[in-house]
Amino acid sequence: MTENQQTRPTFTTLEAISDRKAQLLKEIRKDSTQITKLHQQLFSKPTALTTRKGKGLNMSGLMSTGAGVLDGLILAWKLYRKFKK
């Protein structure tokens, strides 16, 4: 016997082939659901750890905005004095 014939299962009836086919289909579907779950775990966005991010007033954002406005006002005042003459 050759190596290829030794690894193949032998079936004597159509019922045995049908049972093997059903078994393989069941295993394929099981593997498919497992692959789907793993894919979703890998590529789905993680749930937010902080629920307040971007909501409400935070002090650092308020300070940053205030500093930006003040910087813009000072620049505008300097440009006004420079080009006024």
Long-range contacts (C-beta under 8 A, 24 or more apart in sequence): none
